[in-house]
Amino acid sequence: GVGKTAVAEGVAQLLAGPSAPTGFAGKRMISLDVGSLVAGTQFRGAFEERLQAVLMEVRAARGSVLLFVDEVHMLVNAGRTDGSMDAANLLKPALARGELHCLGATTPDEYRRHIESDPAFARRFQPVHVEEPSVDETLLWLKGLRGRLRCGGLCRSGEVCGLGRGLLCLLVWLGCLGWPA
């Protein structure tokens, strides 16, 4: 991928650190696994109960929680059965009232197909496009991280700057350098 989830992980680290931006100090990020939330909820009302329990936890935290949903497009239609609401519709009121602060990750295609298909849900989010880094950008990032990177015998000293750019990006893509692909 291009690093959408890595951006969220970076936000979580920023929130946990001493240099959190004004207004974000003391906040923490919690990740919501939509698949786990839906799993085993074959009876009407079971999914709603689980999601309402999550919302109660978030409300009890009084604004100190930022909810992260990887594959946020899965909220649309998640848990929907005959006569019940999906996750997106259950979350809309809390999002609209500011009781729930949410960061989601999805692809542009999934956003168009699922999120934009529900205009009321789409209005609750501000898309931020994350472009795939170029080879030069990747090399620059890795130069900044060179002292912390290891890849078995490939990078004994942590020095990655001498690698050819193609090989470097392949190693990054394969996850050999400990950098999320």
TORTORMI-301210 format. One record per residue: residue in three letters; x, y, z of N, C-alpha, C, CB in turn. Coordinates in steps of 0.001 Angstrom, whole numbers, plus 500000, padded with zeros to 6 digits. Glycine has a CB too. Layout:
N
alaXYZXYZXYZXYZ;...
END
This chain:
181
gly500820498806500000500000500000500000500858501248500000499070500003501193;val500206502368500126500918503645500111501261504135501509500091504690499398;gly500768503455502540501104503848503902499978504494504672502241504767503876;lys498727504227504275497578504838504967497551504433506438496253504432504284;thr497734503154506700497721502679508080498943503195508831497676501141508124;ala500071503311508139501280503857508767501060505305509191502479503764507805;val500283506060508419499961507440508803499188507430510117499137508156507687;ala498210506536510227497425506441511464498314506040512640496276505426511297;glu499236505116512402500161504715513466501041505888513883501036503532513007;gly501441506702512918502218507902513228501422508891514056502690508567511952;val500145509045513732499270509922514522499169509393515948497854510026513878;ala499008508079516096498918507481517435500190507744518236498663505964517333;gln501350507612517595502618507887518278502723509351518664503803507495517392;leu502275510225517786502295511657518074501404511976519272501843512462516842;leu500217511375519306499302511605520426499900511123521742497968510905520174;ala500628510020521689501197509436522902502454510163523370501513507978522670;gly503048510950522499504307511603522828504140512957523483505122511755521603;pro505261513513523928505228514800524622504962515993523702506525515011525337;ser505091515801522391504910516928521475503584516858520719506057516979520486;ala502551516337521371501226516287520742500743517712520485500205515510521638;pro500115517942519335499628519291519019498616519792520045499000519310517630;thr498523521102520179497557521713521085496169521185520761497595523261520985;gly495441520827521781494101520281521593494087518768521483493478520874520369;phe495260518169521302495338516717521186496090516077522350496002516342519884;ala496671516885523210497400516350524358496440515550525228498069517490525179;gly496871514387525637496049513537526496495073512650525740495291514386527452;lys495022512787524438494135511921523654494872510632523311493647512639522356;arg494103509585523094494687508313522681493878507757521523494731507302523863;met494535506939520727493869506343519579493530504897519891494749506439518316;ile492315504519519531491863503140519675491474502647518290490662503021520688;ser491901501444517953491599500870516647490366499981516736492800500070516113;leu489439500180515812488219499380515745488366498376514612486959500280515536;asp488264497098514937488339496029513944486916495665513540489110494779514499;val486482496157512380485101495962511932484791494481511760484851496709510614;gly485730493713511228485513492278511042485229491566512349486712491652510377;ser485988491882513388485758491266514698484433491705515295486894491610515655;leu484063492935515036482800493466515547481610492731514936482695494967515258;val481715492383513665480626491711512950480626490203513206480735491982511448;ala481795489622513443481920488166513568480968487589514614483351487798513924;gly480233486579514203479349485860515117478072486585515484480077485551516346;thr477717487619514753476500488378515079475375488014514118476772489902515029;gln474997486755514117473970486307513184472568486703513612474041484821513024;phe472361486995514882471024487348515354470838488854515363470777486779516752;arg469652489264515001469319490681514941469576491344516295467852490873514516;gly470242492453516261470510493215517471471873492961518086469473492919518472;ala472499491825517778473799491502518386474880492485517936474215490063518026;phe474911492789516653475900493733516139475685495117516737475834493802514607;glu474416495564516755474107496884517309474560496989518759472606497171517208;glu474352495913519526474782495906520932476288496097521043474368494591521617;arg477040495383520225478500495501520266478951496916519918479144494496519304;leu478378497459518850478792498792518425478357499849519437478213499116517045;gln477185499695520011476729500637521044477646500579522264475268500327521459;ala478155499396522589479098499269523712480383500049523421479427497775523985;val480855499978522180482041500753521785481749502242521926482466500419520323;leu480583502667521429480213504085521514480095504550522962478892504332520784;met479571503700523832479476504066525256480861504279525851478723502977526051;glu481812503411525490483197503562525964483791504889525488484072502383525473;val483562505193524218484097506433523647483466507643524330483846506487522119;arg482156507608524533481477508725525214481986508885526645479948508506525221;ala482208507764527327482698507805528708484089508435528782482729506391529306;ala484844508339527707486194508920527669486155510432527486487010508288526545;arg484990510991527258484769512439527167485752513160526242484856513042528537;gly485804512694525013486614513386524011488085513046524003486481514818524199;ser488514512112524837489945511805524880490331510651523953490353511471526299;val489360510123523202489626508984522325489429509373520863488716507800522689;leu490384508980520043490274509080518596490143507647518092491520509833517947;leu489030507345517443488774505995516952489370505845515558487252505687516937;phe490210504830515371490781504548514056490106503322513472492314504340514142;val489623503454512231488991502335511534489756502083510237487475502624511247;asp490555501018510240491231500620509013490178499981508118492435499634509295;glu490234500248506834489206499796505893487846500370506296489147498241505843;val487807501684506507486608502375507004485394502168506102486887503861507139;his485629501882504833484504501641503923483664500442504359485015501422502503;met484251499546505155483512498369505623482387498732506594484465497394506291;leu482399499953507132481318500372508031479984500476507296481659501716508678;val480062500805505997478842500889505196478380499457504929479079501686503844;asn477203499146505363476565497821505265477034496835506328476827497235503907;ala478034497161507137478494496237508174477402496036509218479787496760508840;gly477052494783509450476060494451510466474621494599510026476277495289511646;arg474406495030508800473032495251508322472331493916508096473033496085507013;thr471156493805508672470257492683508419468882493275508166470237491656509622;asp467915492447507875466554492945507651466079493725508866465583491780507348;gly465739494967508652465191495794509721466204496389510673464243495008510494;ser467500496238510399468503496825511296469370497812510520469385495718511945;met470103498617511261470979499620510648472397499080510542470966500934511463;asp473129499611509568474536499255509451475364500146510371475017499381507985;ala476655499846510454477546500589511350477593502068511005478949500008511298;ala477614502387509718477680503795509310476502504574509874477707503914507777;asn475303504028509761474116504719510272474091504787511793472864504029509778;leu474664503789512454474734503822513916475735504872514407475118502439514455;leu476773505130513621477811506085514027477499507530513656479119505696513409;lys476643507736512665476362509097512183475963510069513284475272509052511157;pro475031509734514171474650510715515200475820511126516100473533510148516059;ala476625510162516525477765510476517397478803511318516656478416509179517924;leu479010511032515382479936511834514574479404513252514405480163511181513192;ala478107513373514132477501514692513908477536515555515165476059514535513433;arg477359514947516328477350515698517596478749515944518150476529514955518630;gly479766515380517504481133515560517990481471514671519168481350516986518373;glu480638513675519443480917512729520534481949511688520112479623512030520982;leu482097511524518823483015510535518275483933511225517277482246509360517605;his485233511084517505486242511584516575486846510357515912487346512469517303;cys486823510337514599487178509123513873488176509411512763485932508471513296;leu489154508537512654490127508555511574489971507230510848491604508772512103;gly489784507271509542489601506044508778490600505944507653488197505964508228;ala490887504725507242491787504486506115491082503593505106493126503841506586;thr491170503978503849490611503183502758491259503635501460489055503321502688;thr490993502935500403491533503325499101490589504327498446491738502081498184;pro491094505116497499490197506051496796489022505339496124490982506838495746;asp489275504170495551488211503421494884487138502974495880488795502204494158;glu487553502435497015486590501991498038485848503190498625487312501204499167;tyr486524504316498759485865505528499255484742505937498305486886506684499414;arg485059505986497018484033506365496027482880505374496028484646506451494616;arg483214504089496049482190503052495938481295502957497169482843501724495693;his481870503104498354481108502848499578480764504110500365481878501916500460;ile481756504919500682481523506103501517480696507141500761482865506719501969;glu481102507462499535480359508466498770478953508013498407481113508813497512;ser478696506703498465477345506210498169476367506567499287477366504688497957;asp476902507005500419476086507451501553476499508897501861476275506503502825;pro475892509871501173476325511270501324476309511777502767475447512155500489;ala475351511352503565475298511803504958476496511282505748473988511344505621;phe476930510069505459478107509508506121479368510196505594478187507969505899;ala479426510421504290480593511067503674480815512469504235480421511137502150;arg479738513186504564479874514544505115480568514552506471478506515195505244;arg480596513442507147481226513370508476482736513180508393480617512232509283;phe483266513036507192484698512797507003485297513836506068484944511386506451;gln486562514112506266487327514988505383488422514132504759487929516234506159;pro488296513799503475489319512941502858490697513604502833488904512576501437;val491704512815503123493102513222503008493762512167502127493819513349504435;his494239512584500979494823511633500037496295511414500369494664512133498581;val496684510161500495498067509785500767498623509183499487498176508776501977;glu499567509879498895500167509418497642501310508454497938500674510614496801;glu501522507523497039502627506590497172503939507357497064502547505473496099;pro504872507113497986506139507849497920506965507410496711506948507645499215;ser507713508349496172508619508030495064509821507271495621509078509329494312;val510618506748494720511843506064495127512742507032495889512586505482493897;asp512869508266495398513725509255496064513203509599497456513826510528495216;glu511886509747497591511305510033498911511541508869499863509793510321498792;thr511382507651499356511617506469500183513059506432500656511279505187499409;leu513980506709499764515400506727500112515683507792501168516258506977498861;leu515083508963501018515267510044501982514762509638503367514544511310501506;trp513586509014503419513034508555504703513963507536505346511627507944504509;leu514447506600504534515300505551505075516644506099505536515513504464504038;lys517153507121504860518385507756505332518175508313506733518833508880504365;gly517012508880506969516708509414508293516561508337509350515455510226508237;leu516248507126508918516031506021509853517188505033509899514774505292509489;arg518250505304509161519284504294508956519866503716510236520378504872508153;gly519950504473511293520511503952512537519601502969513247520826505079513457;arg518318502961512884517359502087513570516942500881512737516134502875513947;leu517415500773511507516973499708510612517922498520510644516848500232509191;arg517345497343510610518120496107510532517370495140509614518349495479511963;cys518115494323508885517496493324508014518382492090508001517285493879506565;gly518462491413509110519293490224509174520712490554508769518730489121508285;gly521275489769507850522634490000507389522728491038506293523225488728506911;leu521591491490505762521634492433504646522152493809505043520266492572504047;cys521847494233506243522195495598506660522844495535508029520937496527506686;arg523976494935508105524600494692509401524808495953510225525912494014509205;ser525186497015509590525455498237510346524243499153510381526642498976509749;gly523169498752509739522007499630509660522140500623508521521813500369510971;glu523254500568507794523496501517506703522777501040505448525020501679506431;val521787501799505001521032501422503806521293502381502656519542501377504113;cys522057503424502897522202504475501891522993504034500672522862505672502501;gly523806503005500799524596502571499664523864501615498737525838501930500146;leu522697501164499120521948500241498276521424500952497040520791499614499058;gly521315500223495952520681500784494762519221501087495074520798499812493553;arg518688502120494449517322502538494770516302501448494478516965503788493993;gly516470500727493388515523499662493055515517498578494116515856499058491698;leu516707498132494520516822497108495556516277497631496871518284496660495723;leu516595498868497183516113499482498411514590499452498469516621500919498524;cys513936499871497390512471499887497378511899498485497422511957500612496144;leu512573497528496792512119496144496858512189495645498297512964495245495928;leu513283495937498990513418495515500382512357496165501261514812495854500908;val512067497431501000511014498118501746509684497442501470510951499621501373;trp509405497189500202508136496581499809507987495200500436508034496483498280;leu509066494445500509509021493118501110508990493171502630510207492306500654;gly509208494329503197509189494466504648510499494108505312508114493623505214;cys511565493909504536512849493492505096513485494539505988513792493148503994;leu513151495799505775513813496846506540512981497324507717514132498007505646;gly511940496597508031511134496972509183510263498179508925512013497240510354;trp510106498561507682509294499717507307507994499194506739510032500643506279;pro506840499649507243505583499114506719505435499403505234504397499696507483;ala505083498390504489504937498554503044503547499032502691505238497249502321;
END
